[in-house]
Structure formats: C-alpha cells, structure tokens
Amino acid sequence: MNTIIKPSRYHLLIIAVVMQILILAGEYLNSVYPIWIGEKIELAVRPVDPRSLFRGNYARLDYDIETIGKSFFDPKDFRWQRRGTIVYVALQRQGEIWVPKSVSLKKPEQGIFIRGRLMTQTWKNVSKLKIRYGTEAYFAPPDKARAIENELRKQGRNTDRPGATAEIMVAPNGKAVLTGVKIDGVIM
C-alpha cells in the first residue's frame, strides 16, 4: 500500500524560509566573489558631483575607460549600436594604471578584462562610446564621502598633482568590484 505524505503548512513554511536564505546567500556571494578570487587593478578616475537622497552617502566616480573611441569597435557589427549590449574591455598595464587595449563582444580567452554595458544609444555622429562597469559609486560614511568628493574636485582642477585612482578587483569572468579610492597614493 502506497501512502503519499502530504506536506504540512509547517513544512512549506520551512521550505519557503530556506529558499529565501539561499537566494540572499547567492546574491551576496555573487557580489563579493571578485574580491575573493579577482585580481587588483587601478583605474584613473575623474570627479563627478554625487547627489542622491535615496542612495545614501557616496562618491560618484567617472573612469577614463568609460569613454572609448569608435576605433576600438567594428562598425559593420550593428550590435555596437544597441544600448545595454554587454562588452568586454581587455586591459593592459601602463605604469600603475590599466588602460584599454581592445573591446569585443566576446569574452577574451586570456588576460585581464572588465565586463561592461554600452550606454551610448546611437552610432552616427558619435566619436566615442560610453560604457558602464557597475563600479561608479563608492559608498562611504558621510565625512569620508565628502572628503573624497573634495579631493577629486581638487584633482580635476590641478593638473600638476598626480591623479586619483580606483582600486578594482576583477574576477576571471570580467565582473568588477570597487574596493577603494586612492588619492595621491593614499587609500581614502
């Protein structure tokens, strides 16, 4: 005689709670694994005025590698014209800073590269394309965020001072996480 055990409400509640915990753990692990297994690189940053009541205290960063000339892209491939297209920017070291070497729609087989999304919507009359990497906001306590913002503004006005850089951890699949901001060689 086969008897089917019907799950009680208690069992369904436990399953629902466990599923929520697993989903949250997965999201957390997805956001921190570049820090655990990634390689540290430094990218040049420029000041941007950060104002947001909803996102909290943060310094908004604009990278030199966010704007890339169309010479890096194949004009015959129409996927470059779509906003939101995932691209891979292969990087090469130039002193302490990493700069773009090439851009492709396919993940590179080797080397350091960072994954981003095209933000430019049109191809015509545009000499450069904008790419976002998901590392543009550096969240910090209020005083620290204001200090970083002020220092970045000073860097932007004074070309004699060495530039600011962002420390980024890049995972083998190109996912990047911002871990710190360096101004005049000092981590802020």
GUMARKOL-654698 format. One record per atom (N, C-alpha, C, O): x, y, z; residue in one letter. Coordinates in steps of 0.2 Angstrom, whole numbers, padded with zeros to 4 digits, always signed. Layout:
XYZA
...
% end
This chain:
+0004-0006+0000M
+0000+0000+0000M
+0004+0006+0000M
+0009+0007+0004M
+0004+0010-0005N
+0007+0017-0006N
+0004+0022-0002N
-0002+0023-0003N
+0007+0026+0002T
+0004+0031+0005T
+0008+0038+0003T
+0014+0038+0004T
+0005+0043+0001I
+0008+0049+0000I
+0008+0053+0006I
+0003+0055+0009I
+0014+0056+0007I
+0014+0060+0013I
+0013+0067+0011I
+0017+0070+0006I
+0008+0071+0013K
+0006+0077+0011K
+0010+0082+0015K
+0010+0081+0021K
+0013+0087+0012P
+0017+0092+0016P
+0012+0096+0020P
+0007+0099+0018P
+0014+0097+0026S
+0010+0101+0031S
+0012+0109+0030S
+0017+0110+0026S
+0008+0113+0032R
+0010+0120+0032R
+0016+0122+0035R
+0020+0126+0033R
+0018+0118+0040Y
+0024+0119+0044Y
+0030+0118+0039Y
+0035+0121+0039Y
+0030+0112+0035H
+0035+0110+0030H
+0036+0115+0025H
+0041+0117+0023H
+0030+0118+0022L
+0030+0123+0017L
+0033+0129+0019L
+0037+0132+0016L
+0032+0131+0026L
+0035+0137+0028L
+0043+0136+0029L
+0046+0141+0027L
+0045+0130+0031I
+0052+0129+0032I
+0055+0130+0025I
+0061+0133+0024I
+0052+0126+0020I
+0055+0127+0013I
+0055+0134+0010I
+0060+0136+0007I
+0050+0138+0012A
+0050+0145+0009A
+0055+0149+0013A
+0059+0153+0009A
+0057+0148+0019V
+0062+0151+0023V
+0069+0149+0020V
+0073+0154+0019V
+0070+0143+0019V
+0076+0140+0017V
+0078+0143+0010V
+0083+0145+0008V
+0073+0143+0005M
+0073+0146-0001M
+0075+0153-0001M
+0080+0156-0005M
+0072+0157+0003Q
+0074+0164+0004Q
+0081+0165+0006Q
+0085+0170+0004Q
+0083+0161+0011I
+0090+0162+0013I
+0095+0160+0008I
+0100+0163+0007I
+0093+0155+0004L
+0098+0153-0001L
+0098+0158-0007L
+0104+0159-0009L
+0093+0161-0008I
+0093+0167-0013I
+0097+0172-0011I
+0101+0175-0015I
+0096+0175-0005L
+0100+0180-0002L
+0108+0178-0002L
+0112+0182-0003L
+0109+0172+0000A
+0116+0170+0001A
+0119+0170-0006A
+0125+0172-0007A
+0115+0168-0011G
+0118+0168-0018G
+0119+0175-0021G
+0124+0176-0024G
+0115+0180-0019E
+0116+0187-0021E
+0122+0190-0018E
+0126+0193-0021E
+0123+0188-0011Y
+0129+0190-0008Y
+0135+0188-0011Y
+0140+0191-0012Y
+0135+0181-0012L
+0141+0178-0015L
+0143+0181-0022L
+0149+0182-0023L
+0138+0182-0026N
+0139+0185-0032N
+0142+0192-0032N
+0146+0193-0036N
+0140+0195-0027S
+0143+0202-0026S
+0150+0202-0023S
+0154+0207-0024S
+0152+0197-0019V
+0159+0198-0016V
+0164+0193-0019V
+0170+0193-0018V
+0162+0188-0024Y
+0167+0184-0026Y
+0173+0187-0030Y
+0178+0184-0030Y
+0172+0193-0034P
+0178+0196-0037P
+0183+0198-0031P
+0189+0198-0033P
+0181+0200-0025I
+0185+0202-0020I
+0189+0196-0018I
+0195+0196-0017I
+0186+0190-0018W
+0190+0184-0016W
+0195+0181-0021W
+0200+0179-0019W
+0192+0181-0027I
+0196+0177-0032I
+0199+0182-0038I
+0203+0180-0042I
+0197+0188-0038G
+0199+0193-0043G
+0206+0196-0042G
+0210+0194-0037G
+0208+0199-0047E
+0215+0202-0047E
+0214+0210-0047E
+0209+0213-0049E
+0218+0213-0042K
+0218+0220-0041K
+0221+0224-0047K
+0226+0223-0049K
+0217+0229-0049I
+0219+0234-0054I
+0218+0241-0052I
+0214+0242-0047I
+0221+0246-0055E
+0219+0253-0053E
+0217+0256-0060E
+0221+0256-0065E
+0212+0260-0059L
+0210+0264-0065L
+0209+0271-0063L
+0208+0273-0057L
+0211+0276-0068A
+0211+0283-0067A
+0204+0285-0066A
+0199+0282-0070A
+0202+0290-0062V
+0195+0292-0061V
+0195+0300-0061V
+0200+0303-0060V
+0189+0302-0063R
+0188+0310-0063R
+0182+0311-0058R
+0178+0307-0057R
+0182+0318-0056P
+0177+0319-0051P
+0170+0320-0055P
+0170+0323-0060P
+0165+0318-0051V
+0158+0319-0053V
+0154+0321-0047V
+0156+0319-0042V
+0149+0326-0048D
+0146+0328-0042D
+0141+0323-0040D
+0136+0322-0043D
+0142+0320-0034P
+0137+0315-0032P
+0131+0318-0027P
+0133+0320-0022P
+0125+0317-0029R
+0120+0319-0025R
+0114+0314-0026R
+0112+0313-0031R
+0112+0311-0020S
+0107+0307-0020S
+0104+0306-0013S
+0107+0304-0009S
+0097+0307-0013L
+0094+0307-0006L
+0093+0299-0005L
+0092+0297+0001L
+0092+0295-0010F
+0089+0288-0009F
+0095+0283-0009F
+0094+0278-0005F
+0101+0285-0012R
+0107+0280-0012R
+0111+0281-0006R
+0115+0277-0005R
+0111+0286-0002G
+0115+0287+0004G
+0121+0291+0002G
+0121+0295-0003G
+0126+0291+0006N
+0132+0294+0006N
+0137+0290+0001N
+0139+0285+0003N
+0139+0293-0004Y
+0144+0290-0009Y
+0147+0295-0013Y
+0145+0301-0014Y
+0153+0293-0016A
+0157+0297-0020A
+0156+0294-0027A
+0157+0288-0028A
+0153+0298-0032R
+0152+0296-0039R
+0159+0297-0043R
+0162+0302-0043R
+0161+0291-0046L
+0167+0291-0050L
+0166+0290-0057L
+0161+0287-0059L
+0170+0293-0061D
+0169+0293-0068D
+0176+0291-0070D
+0181+0294-0069D
+0177+0285-0074Y
+0183+0282-0076Y
+0185+0285-0083Y
+0181+0286-0087Y
+0192+0285-0084D
+0194+0286-0090D
+0192+0281-0095D
+0191+0282-0101D
+0191+0275-0093I
+0190+0269-0098I
+0182+0269-0099I
+0180+0264-0103I
+0178+0273-0096E
+0171+0273-0098E
+0169+0276-0105E
+0164+0274-0108E
+0174+0280-0107T
+0173+0283-0114T
+0178+0281-0119T
+0184+0282-0118T
+0176+0277-0123I
+0181+0273-0128I
+0179+0275-0135I
+0174+0275-0137I
+0185+0277-0139G
+0184+0279-0146G
+0181+0274-0150G
+0182+0268-0149G
+0178+0276-0155K
+0175+0271-0160K
+0180+0267-0164K
+0178+0262-0167K
+0186+0269-0164S
+0191+0265-0167S
+0192+0258-0164S
+0195+0253-0167S
+0190+0257-0158F
+0190+0251-0154F
+0185+0246-0157F
+0185+0240-0155F
+0180+0248-0160F
+0174+0244-0162F
+0173+0243-0169F
+0176+0247-0173F
+0170+0237-0171D
+0169+0235-0178D
+0163+0239-0181D
+0157+0237-0178D
+0163+0244-0185P
+0157+0247-0187P
+0152+0243-0191P
+0147+0245-0192P
+0154+0237-0194K
+0150+0233-0198K
+0145+0229-0193K
+0140+0226-0195K
+0147+0228-0187D
+0143+0224-0182D
+0138+0229-0179D
+0140+0234-0175D
+0132+0228-0180F
+0126+0233-0178F
+0125+0232-0170F
+0121+0236-0168F
+0127+0227-0167R
+0126+0226-0160R
+0129+0232-0156R
+0127+0233-0150R
+0134+0235-0159W
+0138+0241-0156W
+0133+0247-0155W
+0134+0251-0151W
+0127+0246-0159Q
+0123+0252-0159Q
+0117+0251-0154Q
+0113+0256-0152Q
+0117+0246-0150R
+0112+0244-0145R
+0114+0246-0138R
+0119+0244-0136R
+0110+0250-0135R
+0111+0252-0128R
+0110+0246-0124R
+0105+0242-0125R
+0114+0245-0119G
+0114+0239-0115G
+0118+0233-0117G
+0118+0228-0113G
+0121+0233-0123T
+0125+0227-0125T
+0131+0226-0121T
+0134+0231-0119T
+0132+0220-0119I
+0137+0218-0115I
+0144+0218-0119I
+0144+0215-0124I
+0149+0221-0116V
+0155+0222-0120V
+0161+0220-0115V
+0160+0220-0109V
+0166+0217-0118Y
+0172+0216-0114Y
+0178+0220-0116Y
+0180+0220-0122Y
+0181+0224-0111V
+0186+0228-0112V
+0193+0225-0110V
+0194+0224-0104V
+0197+0223-0114A
+0204+0220-0112A
+0208+0226-0110A
+0208+0231-0113A
+0212+0225-0105L
+0216+0230-0102L
+0223+0228-0102L
+0225+0222-0102L
+0227+0233-0102Q
+0234+0232-0102Q
+0237+0237-0097Q
+0235+0243-0096Q
+0242+0235-0094R
+0245+0240-0088R
+0250+0245-0092R
+0254+0244-0096R
+0249+0251-0089Q
+0253+0257-0092Q
+0255+0260-0085Q
+0252+0265-0083Q
+0261+0258-0083G
+0263+0261-0076G
+0259+0257-0071G
+0259+0251-0071G
+0256+0262-0066E
+0252+0259-0061E
+0245+0258-0063E
+0241+0255-0060E
+0243+0261-0069I
+0236+0262-0071I
+0235+0257-0077I
+0239+0255-0081I
+0229+0254-0077W
+0227+0250-0083W
+0223+0254-0088W
+0218+0257-0086W
+0224+0253-0094V
+0221+0256-0099V
+0218+0251-0104V
+0220+0246-0105V
+0213+0253-0108P
+0210+0249-0113P
+0215+0247-0119P
+0219+0251-0121P
+0215+0240-0120K
+0219+0238-0126K
+0214+0236-0132K
+0216+0237-0138K
+0209+0233-0130S
+0204+0231-0136S
+0197+0231-0133S
+0196+0230-0126S
+0192+0231-0137V
+0185+0230-0135V
+0182+0225-0139V
+0183+0225-0145V
+0178+0220-0136S
+0175+0215-0140S
+0168+0213-0137S
+0167+0214-0131S
+0164+0210-0141L
+0158+0207-0139L
+0158+0200-0136L
+0154+0198-0133L
+0164+0197-0137K
+0166+0190-0134K
+0171+0191-0129K
+0175+0195-0129K
+0170+0187-0124K
+0174+0186-0118K
+0181+0184-0120K
+0182+0179-0124K
+0186+0188-0119P
+0193+0186-0121P
+0195+0180-0117P
+0193+0178-0112P
+0199+0176-0121E
+0202+0169-0118E
+0207+0170-0113E
+0207+0166-0108E
+0211+0176-0113Q
+0216+0176-0108Q
+0217+0184-0106Q
+0214+0188-0110Q
+0221+0185-0101G
+0222+0192-0099G
+0217+0195-0095G
+0212+0192-0093G
+0219+0201-0093I
+0214+0205-0088I
+0209+0209-0093I
+0211+0212-0097I
+0203+0208-0091F
+0197+0212-0095F
+0192+0213-0090F
+0191+0210-0085F
+0188+0218-0091I
+0182+0220-0087I
+0176+0220-0091I
+0176+0222-0097I
+0171+0218-0089R
+0164+0217-0092R
+0160+0224-0091R
+0160+0226-0085R
+0157+0226-0096G
+0153+0232-0095G
+0147+0232-0100G
+0146+0227-0104G
+0143+0238-0100R
+0137+0238-0104R
+0138+0245-0108R
+0139+0250-0105R
+0136+0245-0114L
+0136+0251-0118L
+0130+0255-0116L
+0125+0253-0115L
+0132+0262-0115M
+0127+0266-0113M
+0125+0271-0119M
+0120+0275-0118M
+0129+0271-0124T
+0128+0275-0130T
+0122+0272-0134T
+0123+0266-0135T
+0117+0276-0136Q
+0112+0273-0140Q
+0113+0273-0147Q
+0110+0269-0151Q
+0116+0278-0150T
+0116+0279-0157T
+0124+0278-0159T
+0128+0280-0156T
+0125+0277-0166W
+0131+0276-0168W
+0133+0282-0173W
+0139+0284-0173W
+0129+0285-0176K
+0130+0290-0181K
+0132+0297-0176K
+0129+0298-0171K
+0136+0301-0179N
+0138+0307-0176N
+0141+0306-0169N
+0141+0311-0165N
+0144+0301-0167V
+0147+0299-0161V
+0154+0297-0162V
+0155+0292-0165V
+0159+0301-0159S
+0166+0299-0160S
+0168+0294-0154S
+0173+0290-0155S
+0164+0294-0149K
+0166+0289-0143K
+0160+0286-0140K
+0154+0289-0141K
+0161+0280-0137L
+0155+0276-0135L
+0156+0276-0127L
+0162+0275-0125L
+0151+0277-0123K
+0151+0276-0116K
+0149+0269-0114K
+0145+0266-0116K
+0153+0267-0109I
+0152+0260-0106I
+0152+0261-0098I
+0156+0265-0095I
+0147+0257-0095R
+0147+0257-0088R
+0149+0250-0085R
+0147+0245-0089R
+0152+0250-0080Y
+0155+0244-0077Y
+0152+0242-0070Y
+0154+0237-0068Y
+0148+0246-0067G
+0145+0244-0061G
+0149+0246-0055G
+0147+0244-0050G
+0154+0250-0056T
+0159+0252-0051T
+0159+0260-0050T
+0164+0262-0048T
+0154+0263-0052E
+0154+0270-0052E
+0152+0274-0046E
+0153+0280-0045E
+0150+0270-0041A
+0148+0273-0034A
+0152+0270-0029A
+0152+0264-0028A
+0155+0274-0025Y
+0159+0272-0019Y
+0156+0274-0013Y
+0156+0280-0011Y
+0153+0270-0009F
+0149+0271-0003F
+0153+0272+0003F
+0158+0268+0004F
+0152+0277+0007A
+0157+0278+0012A
+0153+0282+0018A
+0147+0285+0016A
+0155+0283+0024P
+0152+0287+0029P
+0152+0294+0026P
+0156+0296+0022P
+0148+0298+0029P
+0147+0305+0026P
+0153+0309+0026P
+0154+0312+0021P
+0157+0309+0031D
+0163+0313+0031D
+0168+0311+0026D
+0171+0315+0022D
+0169+0304+0025K
+0173+0301+0021K
+0171+0302+0013K
+0175+0304+0009K
+0165+0302+0012A
+0162+0303+0005A
+0163+0310+0003A
+0165+0312-0002A
+0162+0315+0008R
+0163+0322+0006R
+0171+0323+0005R
+0173+0327+0001R
+0175+0320+0009A
+0182+0321+0008A
+0185+0319+0002A
+0189+0322-0002A
+0182+0313+0000I
+0184+0310-0007I
+0182+0315-0013I
+0185+0316-0017I
+0175+0317-0012E
+0172+0321-0017E
+0177+0328-0018E
+0178+0330-0023E
+0179+0331-0012N
+0183+0337-0012N
+0189+0336-0015N
+0192+0340-0019N
+0193+0330-0013E
+0199+0328-0016E
+0199+0327-0024E
+0203+0329-0027E
+0194+0324-0026L
+0193+0323-0033L
+0192+0329-0037L
+0194+0330-0042L
+0188+0334-0034R
+0187+0340-0037R
+0194+0344-0038R
+0195+0347-0043R
+0198+0344-0032K
+0205+0347-0032K
+0209+0344-0038K
+0212+0347-0041K
+0209+0337-0038Q
+0212+0333-0043Q
+0210+0336-0050Q
+0214+0337-0055Q
+0204+0337-0051G
+0201+0339-0058G
+0204+0346-0060G
+0205+0347-0066G
+0205+0350-0055R
+0207+0357-0056R
+0214+0358-0057R
+0217+0362-0061R
+0218+0354-0053N
+0225+0354-0053N
+0229+0349-0057N
+0229+0343-0055N
+0231+0350-0063T
+0234+0345-0067T
+0241+0343-0065T
+0244+0339-0067T
+0244+0348-0060D
+0251+0346-0058D
+0251+0340-0053D
+0256+0337-0052D
+0246+0339-0049R
+0245+0334-0044R
+0244+0327-0048R
+0241+0327-0053R
+0247+0322-0045P
+0245+0315-0048P
+0238+0314-0047P
+0235+0316-0042P
+0235+0310-0052G
+0228+0309-0052G
+0226+0304-0047G
+0230+0300-0044G
+0219+0304-0046A
+0216+0299-0042A
+0215+0292-0046A
+0214+0292-0052A
+0215+0287-0042T
+0214+0280-0045T
+0209+0277-0041T
+0208+0278-0035T
+0205+0272-0044A
+0201+0267-0040A
+0204+0261-0040A
+0206+0258-0045A
+0204+0257-0034E
+0206+0250-0034E
+0200+0246-0035E
+0195+0246-0032E
+0201+0242-0040I
+0196+0237-0043I
+0198+0230-0042I
+0204+0229-0044I
+0194+0226-0040M
+0195+0218-0040M
+0191+0216-0046M
+0185+0217-0047M
+0195+0212-0051V
+0192+0210-0057V
+0192+0202-0057V
+0197+0199-0057V
+0186+0199-0057A
+0186+0192-0057A
+0188+0189-0064A
+0188+0193-0069A
+0189+0183-0065P
+0191+0180-0071P
+0185+0180-0076P
+0187+0180-0082P
+0179+0181-0075N
+0174+0182-0080N
+0173+0190-0081N
+0168+0191-0085N
+0177+0194-0079G
+0176+0201-0080G
+0172+0205-0075G
+0172+0211-0076G
+0169+0202-0071K
+0165+0206-0066K
+0169+0210-0061K
+0174+0207-0059K
+0168+0216-0060A
+0172+0220-0056A
+0168+0223-0050A
+0162+0224-0050A
+0173+0224-0045V
+0170+0227-0038V
+0175+0232-0036V
+0181+0231-0036V
+0172+0238-0035L
+0176+0244-0032L
+0178+0242-0025L
+0174+0242-0021L
+0184+0242-0023T
+0186+0241-0016T
+0189+0247-0013T
+0190+0247-0007T
+0191+0252-0016G
+0194+0258-0013G
+0196+0264-0018G
+0196+0262-0024G
+0197+0270-0016V
+0199+0275-0020V
+0206+0278-0017V
+0206+0279-0011V
+0211+0279-0021K
+0217+0281-0019K
+0218+0288-0022K
+0217+0290-0028K
+0220+0293-0017I
+0221+0300-0019I
+0228+0301-0017I
+0230+0301-0011I
+0233+0303-0022D
+0240+0305-0020D
+0243+0299-0017D
+0247+0299-0012D
+0241+0293-0019G
+0244+0286-0016G
+0241+0284-0010G
+0244+0279-0007G
+0236+0288-0007V
+0234+0286+0000V
+0227+0283-0001V
+0222+0287-0005V
+0225+0278+0001I
+0218+0275+0001I
+0214+0279+0005I
+0215+0280+0011I
+0208+0281+0003M
+0203+0285+0006M
+0198+0281+0009M
+0193+0283+0013M
% end
